Amino acid sequence: MSITDLERIYDRLAEAIDSTGSDSELFLVKLALLVAEAMNDVERFNALIECAVHDL
């Protein structure tokens, strides 16, 4: 995936978070579960969670 693609994803995600207002946490959980289902790889998804937590 290119930097341009990542920037487009970031922009779309930011727009979606802004549009959900006080439901942004629910939106992010729902999105994470949909991505996990699409990945169909529990171990990889858990590794990505650890990476995201570590880099905060």
Secondary structure, 3 states (H helix, E strand, C coil): CCHHHHHHHHHHHHHHHHHHHHHHHHHHHHHHHHHHHHHCCHHHHHHHHHHHHHCC
